[in-house]
Amino acid sequence: MKRTVITIKAGLLPGLVALIVLASCKSQDSTADGVNNVSDSARKAQDHVDSLRKTHYLNNDLSIIFLDATSWIMKSQMQMTRAEIAGNKKEMVDSLINSTTGDTLCLTLRRMYEAGAVFTTSYAEKDQYRAMREPDSSKLWLQKYFKDNTPKQALTTLEKFQNDATVINKIVRK
């Protein structure tokens, strides 16, 4: 019995090595083409999940997502405008990162970008909108977009989010 186990293990080792070599060759081929590393089967699975999500969204839910996003963008813009008037200090932008306003802004925008990823038909846009949701932590997300910004730079970022909300709303309403 002991001899059989050793024989089986010895036989599996070359197969495992061959599998690792093939997997590394495949991953190098897909990155050499400049193509995203997402396989066709992964895209099909994501498309299926997106179609299921579409059926669960109601028009009411979508309206709330865009109203929330626009509302929190506007609240943040007002806060940054006050900060700009008060002296254009970076510390005032950092207060957005450490506030519940910032956390809520992050969560509402992430919901908006997910809706955009679900409803768009272009894989490039799906990837772009899903990337806007990263990183997962609200604090890290806020730092990614607002850390060390002046209020004027923060306003520019918020305007970009507002433009995205308009574009995504049009995609969803098609």
C-alpha positions as CSV (number, residue, x, y, z in Angstrom):
1,M,0.0,0.0,0.0
2,K,2.8,2.4,0.9
3,R,4.5,1.7,-2.4
4,T,1.3,2.6,-4.4
5,V,0.9,5.9,-2.7
6,I,4.4,6.9,-3.5
7,T,4.0,5.7,-7.1
8,I,0.8,7.8,-7.5
9,K,2.5,10.9,-6.0
10,A,5.5,10.5,-8.3
11,G,3.1,10.1,-11.3
12,L,1.2,13.3,-10.4
13,L,4.2,15.5,-10.0
14,P,5.1,15.7,-13.8
15,G,1.4,16.4,-14.5
16,L,1.3,19.2,-12.0
17,V,4.5,20.7,-13.5
18,A,3.0,20.5,-17.0
19,L,-0.2,22.2,-15.9
20,I,1.7,25.1,-14.3
21,V,3.8,25.5,-17.4
22,L,0.7,25.6,-19.6
23,A,-1.0,28.0,-17.3
24,S,1.9,30.4,-17.4
25,C,2.2,30.2,-21.1
26,K,-1.5,31.0,-21.5
27,S,-1.3,34.0,-19.2
28,Q,1.7,35.3,-21.1
29,D,-0.1,35.0,-24.4
30,S,-3.1,36.9,-23.2
31,T,-1.1,39.8,-21.8
32,A,1.2,39.9,-24.9
33,D,-1.8,40.7,-27.1
34,G,-2.6,43.7,-25.0
35,V,-5.9,42.2,-24.3
36,N,-7.5,42.3,-20.9
37,N,-6.8,39.1,-18.9
38,V,-10.4,38.3,-18.5
39,S,-11.3,35.1,-20.2
40,D,-14.4,34.6,-22.4
41,S,-16.0,32.3,-19.9
42,A,-15.5,34.9,-17.2
43,R,-17.1,37.6,-19.4
44,K,-20.0,35.3,-20.1
45,A,-20.5,34.6,-16.4
46,Q,-20.4,38.4,-15.7
47,D,-22.8,39.0,-18.5
48,H,-25.2,36.5,-17.0
49,V,-24.9,38.1,-13.5
50,D,-25.5,41.5,-15.1
51,S,-28.6,40.3,-16.8
52,L,-29.9,38.9,-13.5
53,R,-29.1,42.3,-11.8
54,K,-31.0,44.2,-14.6
55,T,-34.1,42.2,-13.9
56,H,-34.0,43.1,-10.2
57,Y,-33.5,46.8,-10.7
58,L,-36.8,48.7,-10.8
59,N,-37.2,52.1,-12.3
60,N,-37.9,53.4,-8.8
61,D,-34.6,51.9,-7.5
62,L,-32.6,53.4,-10.4
63,S,-34.2,56.8,-9.8
64,I,-33.2,56.7,-6.2
65,I,-29.6,55.7,-7.1
66,F,-29.2,58.7,-9.3
67,L,-31.0,61.1,-7.0
68,D,-28.9,60.0,-4.1
69,A,-25.7,60.3,-6.1
70,T,-26.5,63.7,-7.4
71,S,-27.7,64.9,-4.0
72,W,-24.5,63.8,-2.2
73,I,-22.3,65.2,-5.0
74,M,-24.1,68.5,-4.6
75,K,-23.7,68.5,-0.8
76,S,-20.0,67.7,-1.2
77,Q,-19.6,70.5,-3.8
78,M,-21.2,73.0,-1.4
79,Q,-18.8,71.9,1.3
80,M,-15.8,72.3,-1.0
81,T,-17.0,75.7,-2.2
82,R,-17.2,76.8,1.4
83,A,-13.7,75.5,1.9
84,E,-12.4,77.3,-1.2
85,I,-14.0,80.6,0.0
86,A,-12.5,80.0,3.5
87,G,-9.0,79.9,2.3
88,N,-8.4,77.0,-0.1
89,K,-7.0,74.7,2.5
90,K,-6.2,71.0,1.9
91,E,-7.2,70.2,5.5
92,M,-10.8,71.1,4.6
93,V,-10.7,68.5,1.8
94,D,-9.3,65.9,4.2
95,S,-12.3,66.6,6.5
96,L,-14.4,65.2,3.7
97,I,-12.4,62.0,3.8
98,N,-12.9,61.6,7.5
99,S,-16.6,62.4,7.6
100,T,-19.9,60.6,7.2
101,T,-20.6,62.8,4.2
102,G,-17.6,61.3,2.5
103,D,-18.6,57.8,3.4
104,T,-22.2,58.3,2.1
105,L,-20.8,60.0,-1.1
106,C,-18.6,57.0,-1.7
107,L,-21.4,54.4,-1.1
108,T,-23.9,56.3,-3.4
109,L,-21.3,56.7,-6.2
110,R,-20.3,53.0,-6.0
111,R,-24.0,52.1,-6.4
112,M,-24.2,54.4,-9.4
113,Y,-21.1,53.0,-11.0
114,E,-22.3,49.4,-10.5
115,A,-25.6,50.3,-12.2
116,G,-23.6,51.7,-15.1
117,A,-21.5,48.6,-15.3
118,V,-24.6,46.4,-15.3
119,F,-26.5,48.4,-18.0
120,T,-23.7,49.3,-20.5
121,T,-23.1,47.0,-23.4
122,S,-19.4,47.9,-23.9
123,Y,-16.9,45.8,-22.0
124,A,-14.5,48.8,-21.9
125,E,-17.2,50.9,-20.1
126,K,-18.1,48.0,-17.8
127,D,-14.4,47.7,-16.8
128,Q,-14.1,51.5,-16.4
129,Y,-17.2,51.7,-14.2
130,R,-16.2,48.7,-12.1
131,A,-12.7,50.2,-11.7
132,M,-14.3,53.4,-10.3
133,R,-15.7,51.3,-7.4
134,E,-12.2,50.3,-6.3
135,P,-10.9,50.1,-3.6
136,D,-13.6,48.4,-1.5
137,S,-13.0,50.5,1.6
138,S,-14.8,53.9,1.8
139,K,-11.9,55.5,3.4
140,L,-9.4,54.2,0.8
141,W,-11.8,55.2,-2.0
142,L,-12.0,58.7,-0.7
143,Q,-8.3,59.0,-0.2
144,K,-7.8,57.8,-3.8
145,Y,-9.9,60.6,-5.2
146,F,-9.4,63.4,-2.7
147,K,-6.2,63.0,-0.6
148,D,-3.9,66.1,-0.7
149,N,-6.3,67.9,-3.1
150,T,-7.2,71.6,-2.8
151,P,-10.9,72.4,-2.6
152,K,-10.7,73.5,-6.3
153,Q,-9.2,70.1,-7.3
154,A,-11.9,68.3,-5.2
155,L,-14.6,70.4,-7.0
156,T,-13.1,69.3,-10.4
157,T,-13.3,65.6,-9.2
158,L,-16.9,66.1,-8.1
159,E,-17.8,67.6,-11.5
160,K,-16.4,64.5,-13.1
161,F,-18.6,62.3,-10.9
162,Q,-21.6,64.5,-11.8
163,N,-20.8,64.1,-15.5
164,D,-20.5,60.3,-15.0
165,A,-23.9,60.4,-13.3
166,T,-25.5,62.1,-16.3
167,V,-23.8,59.6,-18.8
168,I,-24.7,56.5,-16.8
169,N,-28.3,57.8,-16.3
170,K,-28.6,58.0,-20.1
171,I,-27.2,54.5,-20.5
172,V,-29.7,53.1,-18.0
173,R,-32.7,54.9,-19.4
174,K,-32.2,53.6,-23.0
